[in-house]
Every structure is written in C-alpha cells, then in structure tokens.
Amino acid sequence: MAEASIDKHEQLCYYITIETIGGPMDFITNIWASKLGKVGVIAAVIIVIILIAT
C-alpha cells in the first residue's frame, strides 16, 4: 500500500516537472516548426533589436 502511494507521488512530481519545463519548450518548438512562426520570431527579434538600438 505504502509503495503504491510513493509511486503515484513520484509519477505526479515527474508529470508536473515535465509539464512545467516541457510545456514552454513544446510551445516554442511548435512555433518554430511552422513557417509563419519562424517569420514571426525573426520579426520579433528584429523589432527588439531596433527598439534597443534607438
């Protein structure tokens, strides 16, 4: 009984960690994977550089 609850707790912690760290990375990867997303990211970087430069 005790072992099972420890396993469940470990799985939950693991799942939360993956969701917390993996979530944003998946989001970034999905944006980068699409052609429009790439253009958007590059445009955003250019805008940021222009804002910093001025």
DOVO-708586 format. One record per residue (C-alpha): residue in one letter; z, x, y. Coordinates in Angstrom, 1 decimal. Layout:
BEGIN
<node><aa>a</aa><up>Z</up><east>X</east><north>Y</north></node>
...
***
This chain:
BEGIN
<node><aa>m</aa><up>0.0</up><east>0.0</east><north>0.0</north></node>
<node><aa>a</aa><up>1.0</up><east>2.7</east><north>2.4</north></node>
<node><aa>e</aa><up>-2.1</up><east>4.9</east><north>1.6</north></node>
<node><aa>a</aa><up>-4.4</up><east>2.0</east><north>2.3</north></node>
<node><aa>s</aa><up>-3.0</up><east>1.3</east><north>5.7</north></node>
<node><aa>i</aa><up>-3.3</up><east>5.0</east><north>6.6</north></node>
<node><aa>d</aa><up>-6.9</up><east>5.0</east><north>5.5</north></node>
<node><aa>k</aa><up>-7.6</up><east>1.9</east><north>7.7</north></node>
<node><aa>h</aa><up>-5.9</up><east>3.5</east><north>10.6</north></node>
<node><aa>e</aa><up>-7.9</up><east>6.7</east><north>10.2</north></node>
<node><aa>q</aa><up>-11.1</up><east>4.7</east><north>10.0</north></node>
<node><aa>l</aa><up>-10.2</up><east>2.8</east><north>13.1</north></node>
<node><aa>c</aa><up>-9.4</up><east>6.0</east><north>15.0</north></node>
<node><aa>y</aa><up>-12.7</up><east>7.6</east><north>13.8</north></node>
<node><aa>y</aa><up>-14.6</up><east>4.4</east><north>14.8</north></node>
<node><aa>i</aa><up>-13.0</up><east>4.4</east><north>18.3</north></node>
<node><aa>t</aa><up>-13.8</up><east>8.1</east><north>18.7</north></node>
<node><aa>i</aa><up>-17.4</up><east>7.6</east><north>17.7</north></node>
<node><aa>e</aa><up>-17.8</up><east>4.6</east><north>19.9</north></node>
<node><aa>t</aa><up>-16.2</up><east>6.4</east><north>22.9</north></node>
<node><aa>i</aa><up>-18.2</up><east>9.7</east><north>22.5</north></node>
<node><aa>g</aa><up>-21.2</up><east>8.4</east><north>20.7</north></node>
<node><aa>g</aa><up>-21.8</up><east>5.3</east><north>22.9</north></node>
<node><aa>p</aa><up>-22.8</up><east>7.0</east><north>26.1</north></node>
<node><aa>m</aa><up>-24.8</up><east>9.6</east><north>24.2</north></node>
<node><aa>d</aa><up>-26.8</up><east>6.9</east><north>22.4</north></node>
<node><aa>f</aa><up>-27.4</up><east>5.2</east><north>25.7</north></node>
<node><aa>i</aa><up>-28.7</up><east>8.5</east><north>27.2</north></node>
<node><aa>t</aa><up>-30.8</up><east>9.2</east><north>24.1</north></node>
<node><aa>n</aa><up>-32.3</up><east>5.6</east><north>24.3</north></node>
<node><aa>i</aa><up>-33.2</up><east>6.0</east><north>28.0</north></node>
<node><aa>w</aa><up>-34.7</up><east>9.5</east><north>27.4</north></node>
<node><aa>a</aa><up>-36.7</up><east>8.2</east><north>24.4</north></node>
<node><aa>s</aa><up>-38.6</up><east>5.6</east><north>26.5</north></node>
<node><aa>k</aa><up>-41.4</up><east>6.8</east><north>28.7</north></node>
<node><aa>l</aa><up>-40.3</up><east>4.7</east><north>31.7</north></node>
<node><aa>g</aa><up>-36.7</up><east>6.0</east><north>31.2</north></node>
<node><aa>k</aa><up>-37.9</up><east>9.6</east><north>31.4</north></node>
<node><aa>v</aa><up>-39.7</up><east>8.8</east><north>34.7</north></node>
<node><aa>g</aa><up>-36.6</up><east>7.1</east><north>36.0</north></node>
<node><aa>v</aa><up>-34.3</up><east>10.0</east><north>35.1</north></node>
<node><aa>i</aa><up>-36.7</up><east>12.6</east><north>36.7</north></node>
<node><aa>a</aa><up>-37.0</up><east>10.4</east><north>39.8</north></node>
<node><aa>a</aa><up>-33.2</up><east>10.1</east><north>40.0</north></node>
<node><aa>v</aa><up>-32.8</up><east>13.8</east><north>39.7</north></node>
<node><aa>i</aa><up>-35.4</up><east>14.4</east><north>42.5</north></node>
<node><aa>i</aa><up>-33.6</up><east>11.8</east><north>44.7</north></node>
<node><aa>v</aa><up>-30.3</up><east>13.6</east><north>44.2</north></node>
<node><aa>i</aa><up>-31.8</up><east>17.0</east><north>45.0</north></node>
<node><aa>i</aa><up>-33.3</up><east>15.6</east><north>48.2</north></node>
<node><aa>l</aa><up>-30.0</up><east>14.0</east><north>49.2</north></node>
<node><aa>i</aa><up>-28.2</up><east>17.3</east><north>48.6</north></node>
<node><aa>a</aa><up>-30.8</up><east>19.4</east><north>50.3</north></node>
<node><aa>t</aa><up>-30.8</up><east>17.3</east><north>53.5</north></node>
***
